[in-house]
Amino acid sequence: MNKLPSRMRKTTAIKLAGSQANLARILGRTTQALTHWGLYIPKDYQWDLERSKPEWFKPAKPRK
C-alpha cells in the first residue's frame, strides 16, 4: 500500500491548478463541492490528485 505524502492544503492545490474551477475539473467535482472541504484536501481526493498530477507531490529541490 502506498503511503500518502503529507496532507495538501486546499489553497495549495487551487494555486497549483490555477483556479478552484480547474481543480474541480481535474477531480471531476463541482466548485460547490470543494467549498465544503476544510483546510486540507480530503484523503480520497488527494490520492486522486497524486495519481493524476504526480508532479505536484514531488519533493522540492534543495536550495543552494
Phi and psi restraints in degrees (value plus and minus 20) as a CYANA .aco file:
   2 ASN   PHI     -96.3   -56.3
   2 ASN   PSI     120.4   160.4
   3 LYS   PHI    -109.7   -69.7
   3 LYS   PSI     111.9   151.9
   4 LEU   PHI     -90.6   -50.6
   4 LEU   PSI     125.7   165.7
   5 PRO   PHI     -88.5   -48.5
   5 PRO   PSI     156.0   196.0
   6 SER   PHI     -76.8   -36.8
   6 SER   PSI     134.6   174.6
   7 ARG   PHI     -81.2   -41.2
   7 ARG   PSI     119.1   159.1
   8 MET   PHI    -115.4   -75.4
   8 MET   PSI     115.9   155.9
   9 ARG   PHI     -90.7   -50.7
   9 ARG   PSI     127.2   167.2
  10 LYS   PHI     -81.3   -41.3
  10 LYS   PSI     -59.8   -19.8
  11 THR   PHI     -84.4   -44.4
  11 THR   PSI     -54.8   -14.8
  12 THR   PHI     -85.9   -45.9
  12 THR   PSI     -64.8   -24.8
  13 ALA   PHI     -83.9   -43.9
  13 ALA   PSI     -59.9   -19.9
  14 ILE   PHI     -83.8   -43.8
  14 ILE   PSI     -62.1   -22.1
  15 LYS   PHI     -82.8   -42.8
  15 LYS   PSI     -64.3   -24.3
  16 LEU   PHI     -84.9   -44.9
  16 LEU   PSI     -57.0   -17.0
  17 ALA   PHI     -96.4   -56.4
  17 ALA   PSI     -42.5    -2.5
  18 GLY   PHI      82.5   122.5
  18 GLY   PSI     -45.9    -5.9
  19 SER   PHI    -190.8  -150.8
  19 SER   PSI     144.5   184.5
  20 GLN   PHI     -85.4   -45.4
  20 GLN   PSI     -56.6   -16.6
  21 ALA   PHI     -83.8   -43.8
  21 ALA   PSI     -60.7   -20.7
  22 ASN   PHI     -85.5   -45.5
  22 ASN   PSI     -61.5   -21.5
  23 LEU   PHI     -82.0   -42.0
  23 LEU   PSI     -64.5   -24.5
  24 ALA   PHI     -80.5   -40.5
  24 ALA   PSI     -61.8   -21.8
  25 ARG   PHI     -82.5   -42.5
  25 ARG   PSI     -64.0   -24.0
  26 ILE   PHI     -78.7   -38.7
  26 ILE   PSI     -59.8   -19.8
  27 LEU   PHI    -109.9   -69.9
  27 LEU   PSI     -26.2    13.8
  28 GLY   PHI      51.9    91.9
  28 GLY   PSI      10.2    50.2
  29 ARG   PHI    -137.0   -97.0
  29 ARG   PSI     155.8   195.8
  30 THR   PHI    -116.7   -76.7
  30 THR   PSI     138.4   178.4
  31 THR   PHI     -83.4   -43.4
  31 THR   PSI     -51.8   -11.8
  32 GLN   PHI     -83.2   -43.2
  32 GLN   PSI     -58.7   -18.7
  33 ALA   PHI     -82.5   -42.5
  33 ALA   PSI     -58.4   -18.4
  34 LEU   PHI     -86.1   -46.1
  34 LEU   PSI     -48.3    -8.3
  35 THR   PHI     -87.7   -47.7
  35 THR   PSI     -39.0     1.0
  36 HIS   PHI    -104.7   -64.7
  36 HIS   PSI     -29.3    10.7
  37 TRP   PHI     -92.2   -52.2
  37 TRP   PSI     134.4   174.4
  38 GLY   PHI    -102.1   -62.1
  38 GLY   PSI    -165.7  -125.7
  39 LEU   PHI     -88.1   -48.1
  39 LEU   PSI     -54.5   -14.5
  40 TYR   PHI    -131.3   -91.3
  40 TYR   PSI     135.2   175.2
  41 ILE   PHI     -89.1   -49.1
  41 ILE   PSI     114.2   154.2
  42 PRO   PHI     -77.1   -37.1
  42 PRO   PSI     125.8   165.8
  43 LYS   PHI     -74.2   -34.2
  43 LYS   PSI     -62.3   -22.3
  44 ASP   PHI     -82.3   -42.3
  44 ASP   PSI     -60.0   -20.0
  45 TYR   PHI     -94.9   -54.9
  45 TYR   PSI     -52.3   -12.3
  46 GLN   PHI     -84.5   -44.5
  46 GLN   PSI     -59.6   -19.6
  47 TRP   PHI     -81.3   -41.3
  47 TRP   PSI     -62.7   -22.7
  48 ASP   PHI     -82.0   -42.0
  48 ASP   PSI     -61.1   -21.1
  49 LEU   PHI     -86.0   -46.0
  49 LEU   PSI     -59.6   -19.6
  50 GLU   PHI     -82.0   -42.0
  50 GLU   PSI     -54.9   -14.9
  51 ARG   PHI     -97.1   -57.1
  51 ARG   PSI     -58.6   -18.6
  52 SER   PHI    -107.7   -67.7
  52 SER   PSI     -44.9    -4.9
  53 LYS   PHI    -154.7  -114.7
  53 LYS   PSI      42.5    82.5
  54 PRO   PHI     -80.4   -40.4
  54 PRO   PSI     -46.5    -6.5
  55 GLU   PHI     -84.0   -44.0
  55 GLU   PSI     -42.1    -2.1
  56 TRP   PHI     -91.8   -51.8
  56 TRP   PSI     -36.7     3.3
  57 PHE   PHI    -131.7   -91.7
  57 PHE   PSI     -16.7    23.3
  58 LYS   PHI     -91.5   -51.5
  58 LYS   PSI     122.3   162.3
  59 PRO   PHI     -82.1   -42.1
  59 PRO   PSI     125.4   165.4
  60 ALA   PHI     -88.5   -48.5
  60 ALA   PSI     124.7   164.7
  61 LYS   PHI     -92.6   -52.6
  61 LYS   PSI     119.8   159.8
  62 PRO   PHI     -86.3   -46.3
  62 PRO   PSI     123.5   163.5
  63 ARG   PHI     -99.4   -59.4
  63 ARG   PSI     128.1   168.1
